[in-house]
Structure formats: C-alpha cells, structure tokens
Amino acid sequence: MQSPTEEELEESIKELTEYKNRLEKEVKTISNKLKLPQKKINSIIDSHSEINQIKTILSKLNKQKKNVVSNLIS
C-alpha cells in the first residue's frame, strides 16, 4: 500500500476537523437548549467518545503529515 501524499493528509485532516467542529457545535446547541451550565457542556464534550476518537486520529494524521513533510525536505 502506498503512503498518502501531503495533500491527501491535509484533506483528511481538514475534513475530520470540520466534522469534529460540527459535532461539538451540535452538542453545544443541544446543551444550550437544555440550559445546561457551560462547565457541564465542556465536560460532555471532553467525555464524548466520538469526539475523542477523532482527536486521536487527527493527532496521528498530523504526526504522519510532519513525517511526510520532513522526508520531502531531507
């Protein structure tokens, strides 16, 4: 299997980040409608399994992108 290009990694990072932001926005919107305190909203977001999974994947993709970029420079 071929390694992804820098552009492919950037696109994946961009799309996943947008998805994560949409999820967070949805949680905030629903929580605000329920009149939950901001502290509780932040706690819900911090413990949201899908958001945390996306953050982990984004971290891995960013590391992979750094490796691709550093290999291009070397």
C-alpha positions in Angstrom: 0.0 0.0 0.0 1.3 3.4 -1.0 1.8 6.1 1.7 -0.6 9.0 1.5 0.7 12.3 0.0 0.9 15.5 1.9 -2.2 16.8 0.1 -4.2 13.7 0.9 -3.2 14.0 4.6 -4.1 17.7 4.6 -7.5 17.0 3.1 -8.2 14.2 5.6 -7.2 16.5 8.5 -9.4 19.3 7.1 -12.5 17.1 6.7 -12.1 15.4 10.1 -11.5 18.8 11.8 -14.7 20.1 10.2 -16.6 17.0 11.3 -15.3 17.3 14.9 -16.3 21.0 15.0 -19.8 20.2 13.7 -20.2 17.5 16.4 -19.0 19.9 19.1 -21.4 22.6 17.8 -24.3 20.1 17.9 -23.5 19.2 21.5 -23.3 22.8 22.5 -26.6 23.7 20.7 -28.5 20.9 22.3 -26.9 21.5 25.7 -27.8 25.2 25.5 -31.4 24.4 24.6 -31.4 22.2 27.8 -30.0 25.2 29.7 -27.0 23.2 30.9 -24.2 25.2 32.6 -21.1 25.8 30.5 -19.0 23.6 32.8 -21.3 20.7 32.2 -21.2 21.3 28.4 -17.4 21.3 28.4 -17.5 18.1 30.5 -19.8 16.4 28.0 -17.6 17.4 25.0 -14.5 16.3 26.8 -16.0 12.9 27.5 -17.7 12.4 24.1 -16.2 9.2 22.8 -16.6 10.0 19.1 -15.0 13.5 19.5 -12.1 12.0 21.5 -11.6 9.3 18.8 -11.5 12.0 16.1 -8.9 14.0 18.2 -6.7 10.9 18.5 -6.9 10.2 14.7 -6.2 13.9 14.0 -3.1 13.7 16.2 -1.9 10.6 14.3 -2.6 12.2 10.9 -0.7 15.4 11.9 2.3 13.3 13.0 2.2 11.4 9.8 2.0 14.7 7.8 5.0 16.0 9.7 6.9 12.8 8.8 6.0 13.2 5.1 7.0 16.8 5.0 10.3 16.1 6.8 11.0 13.3 4.4 10.4 15.7 1.4 12.8 18.2 2.9 15.5 15.6 3.6 
